[in-house]
Amino acid sequence: MAIKEVLLSTCWTTAGNALPLPGKDLSPLSLRDRIQAAAEAGFRGFGVLDCDLDKFLLDSSLSDLKKILDDNGMEAVELEFLTNWFTTGDEKKASDVLKHKLFTAAEALGAHHIKIATDISGGAWEKDHWAKELLKLAQEVDSYGTKLAIEFMPFANIKDLATGLDLVNMVDHPNVGLMVDMWHIARGGTSLDELAKVPLNRIMGVELDDADAVQIDDGYSDTIHRRRLCGEGDLPVVGLIQTLKKIGWTGPWGVEILSVEHRSLELHEAARRAFDTTAECFRLANAR
């Protein structure tokens, strides 16, 4: 089903047997094959994870990747995942190396945005320190021609939309905003009415997915093992699309599917199912 909106296949949607856990995040599939499969399914955007980028660059260049993306009609590119930017010491030094890699790639690929992490360690955090460091990132990324999308998660220090919005309001820079993910919205207890009040300039990215009404086990396990294809769970995916359209969102719509079942699918089947189910949600959203 062809739709007018740009759907972006986030990194996990075509990663195959890979998931966001230490030592398990590198996809066994090539970026070329994944991009081609996403394009054949109907996606017009693609997300690249830092470790997959490292693997690609072992024998290819950023210009090679740009050509693959362009040849497959990818209008929007997402890069992830900048972690530990809020830390100090050795962790911060390692994060700065990652930052340089992602910023450089974003410039070369014309990325729409870079996803940046929050803290899931459970430790205390200083809001003023976070705002200061986030402002530095926002100012630095300006010369690379991209934006930063910070992802709030119910099991992180930035646990919900309200907390995330408070932080980006403190920073108040046009290069930084929120990543609005259906799973994190729902599991974080944020209503669509609350989302509807967020100014458009505070949103930098969107990710669509679905889930059962009731969470199983801890939040992190639930989010990486039990998401569902859009429209096949209990979350208000159609309502989220309508709400974001009313706000004025016209950017790419990421599709982020993470589940045991999805990881077991053949690449082209995984991409096709992810696209088709999400496209149906847009058909319903646009018909109402």
C-alpha positions in Angstrom: 0.0 0.0 0.0 1.6 3.3 -1.1 1.1 6.2 1.2 2.1 9.9 1.0 3.8 9.9 4.3 7.5 9.1 4.6 7.9 5.9 6.7 11.4 5.4 8.0 12.6 1.9 8.9 14.5 2.3 12.2 17.6 0.3 12.7 15.9 -2.6 14.7 13.1 -3.1 12.2 15.5 -4.8 9.6 18.2 -5.9 12.0 17.3 -9.5 12.0 18.6 -11.4 15.0 20.0 -8.4 16.9 18.7 -6.5 19.8 19.7 -3.6 22.1 21.7 -5.6 24.7 25.5 -5.6 25.2 27.2 -7.8 22.6 24.0 -8.5 20.8 23.3 -5.2 18.9 25.3 -5.8 15.7 23.1 -7.0 12.9 24.2 -10.1 11.1 22.7 -8.6 7.9 24.5 -6.2 5.6 23.3 -2.6 5.4 23.0 -2.8 1.7 20.6 -5.8 1.9 18.6 -4.1 4.7 18.2 -0.8 2.8 17.2 -2.6 -0.4 14.6 -4.7 1.5 13.2 -1.6 3.3 12.9 0.2 -0.1 11.2 -2.8 -1.7 8.7 -2.9 1.2 7.8 0.8 0.6 10.0 2.6 3.2 11.5 6.0 2.1 13.6 6.4 5.2 16.2 4.3 7.0 17.9 4.2 10.4 21.5 3.2 11.1 22.9 2.1 14.4 26.5 3.1 15.3 27.9 -0.5 15.4 26.3 -1.3 12.1 27.9 1.8 10.7 31.3 0.7 12.1 31.0 -2.7 10.3 30.0 -1.0 7.0 33.0 1.3 7.2 35.5 -1.5 7.6 35.6 -1.9 3.8 33.4 1.0 2.5 32.9 4.7 2.9 30.2 7.1 4.0 29.9 8.2 0.3 29.3 4.5 -0.5 26.5 4.4 2.1 25.0 7.7 0.8 24.9 6.2 -2.7 23.1 3.1 -1.5 20.6 5.2 0.4 20.0 7.5 -2.6 19.8 4.7 -5.1 17.0 3.1 -3.0 15.0 6.3 -2.7 15.7 7.0 1.0 14.6 10.5 1.6 15.2 10.6 5.4 18.1 9.1 7.4 18.2 8.5 11.2 21.4 7.8 13.1 21.6 6.3 16.6 22.5 6.0 19.5 24.6 8.7 21.3 25.0 7.5 24.8 26.8 8.8 28.0 27.0 12.4 26.6 25.9 13.5 30.1 28.7 11.7 32.0 32.3 12.6 33.0 35.7 11.0 32.9 36.4 8.0 30.7 32.8 7.4 29.8 32.5 11.0 28.5 35.7 10.6 26.5 34.3 7.4 24.9 31.0 9.3 24.2 32.9 12.1 22.6 34.4 9.6 20.1 31.0 8.3 19.4 29.6 11.8 19.0 32.2 12.7 16.5 31.5 9.6 14.5 27.7 10.2 14.5 28.0 13.9 13.7 30.4 13.2 10.8 28.1 10.5 9.4 25.1 12.8 9.8 26.7 15.5 7.7 27.8 13.0 5.0 24.4 11.3 4.8 22.2 14.3 5.3 20.6 12.8 8.3 17.3 14.2 9.5 18.3 13.7 13.1 20.5 11.7 15.6 18.8 9.9 18.5 20.4 10.5 21.9 20.0 8.5 25.0 18.8 9.1 28.5 20.2 7.4 31.6 18.8 3.9 32.4 21.3 3.2 35.2 18.9 4.4 37.9 21.3 6.8 39.4 20.7 10.4 40.6 20.9 13.1 38.0 21.3 16.9 38.0 18.8 18.6 35.7 21.0 21.7 35.4 24.0 19.6 34.3 21.9 17.8 31.7 20.6 21.0 30.3 24.1 22.5 30.1 25.5 19.4 28.3 22.5 19.2 26.0 22.9 22.8 25.0 26.6 22.2 24.2 25.5 19.3 21.9 22.8 21.4 20.2 25.3 24.2 19.5 28.0 21.8 18.2 25.7 19.8 15.9 24.6 23.0 14.2 27.7 22.9 11.9 26.8 19.4 10.8 23.4 20.3 9.5 21.3 17.9 11.6 19.2 17.8 14.8 19.1 15.9 18.0 16.1 13.8 19.2 16.3 12.8 22.9 14.4 9.7 23.8 12.5 9.6 27.0 11.8 6.1 28.4 9.7 5.1 31.5 12.6 3.1 32.9 15.1 6.0 32.5 15.7 9.3 34.4 13.8 11.1 31.6 10.8 8.9 32.2 8.0 10.6 30.4 7.0 13.3 28.0 6.5 15.9 30.7 10.0 15.4 32.1 11.5 15.4 28.6 9.7 18.5 27.6 10.8 20.3 30.7 14.4 19.5 29.8 14.2 20.7 26.2 12.4 23.8 27.3 15.3 24.6 29.6 17.7 24.1 26.7 15.5 26.1 24.3 17.6 25.4 21.2 16.2 24.8 17.7 18.5 21.8 17.2 17.2 19.7 20.1 13.8 18.2 20.7 11.9 15.0 21.7 11.7 11.6 20.1 8.0 10.7 20.4 7.8 6.9 20.6 4.3 5.2 20.9 5.6 2.6 23.3 7.3 5.1 25.6 4.2 7.4 25.4 1.9 4.6 26.5 4.0 2.9 29.0 5.0 6.3 30.5 1.4 7.1 31.2 1.2 10.0 28.8 -2.2 10.7 27.3 -2.7 11.9 23.7 -4.4 15.0 25.1 -1.1 15.8 26.9 0.9 15.1 23.7 -1.5 17.4 21.8 -0.3 20.4 23.8 3.4 20.0 22.9 4.7 22.7 20.5 5.8 21.4 17.1 9.3 22.8 17.5 9.8 20.6 20.5 9.4 17.4 18.5 12.4 16.1 16.4 11.4 12.5 15.7 8.6 10.0 15.8 8.6 6.2 16.2 5.5 4.0 15.7 5.0 0.6 17.2 2.4 -1.3 19.2 2.1 -3.5 22.3 -0.3 -5.3 24.5 -2.2 -3.3 27.0 -0.5 -4.9 30.0 3.3 -4.9 30.4 5.0 -8.2 31.1 8.1 -8.3 33.3 10.3 -5.2 33.6 9.9 -2.3 31.2 13.2 -2.9 29.3 12.4 -6.6 28.7 8.9 -5.7 27.5 10.1 -3.0 25.1 12.8 -5.2 23.4 11.0 -8.5 23.4 7.2 -7.9 23.2 6.4 -5.0 20.9 3.8 -5.7 18.2 3.4 -4.5 14.6 1.4 -1.3 14.4 -2.3 -2.0 14.7 -1.8 -5.5 16.0 -1.7 -4.5 19.7 -3.7 -2.4 22.1 -1.9 1.0 21.9 -3.6 4.0 20.2 -1.4 4.1 17.1 -4.0 5.7 14.9 -4.8 8.3 17.5 -1.1 9.1 17.9 -0.7 9.7 14.2 -3.8 11.9 14.2 -2.5 13.9 17.2 0.9 14.5 15.7 -0.6 15.6 12.4 -2.8 18.1 14.2 0.3 19.4 15.9 1.8 19.9 12.5 4.3 17.1 12.2 5.4 16.5 8.5 8.7 14.8 9.1 9.5 11.1 8.7 7.6 8.6 10.7 9.9 5.9 12.1 8.7 2.4 12.5 10.5 0.6 15.4 9.6 -3.0 15.8 11.4 -5.0 18.5 10.1 -8.5 19.4 11.2 -12.1 19.5 8.8 -12.9 16.7 9.9 -10.1 14.5 13.6 -11.0 14.9 12.9 -14.5 13.6 11.4 -13.3 10.3 13.2 -13.4 7.0 14.5 -9.9 6.1 12.1 -9.0 3.3 9.1 -10.4 5.2 10.0 -8.4 8.3 10.3 -5.2 6.3 7.1 -5.9 4.4 5.0 -6.6 7.5 6.4 -3.6 9.3 5.5 -1.3 6.4 2.1 -2.8 5.5 0.7 -2.7 9.0 1.9 0.8 9.6 0.5 2.0 6.2 -2.9 0.6 7.2 -2.8 2.7 10.4 -2.2 5.8 8.2 -5.1 4.8 6.0 -7.3 4.6 9.0 -5.9 7.9 10.5 -6.4 9.8 7.3 -10.0 8.4 6.8 -11.3 9.7 10.1 
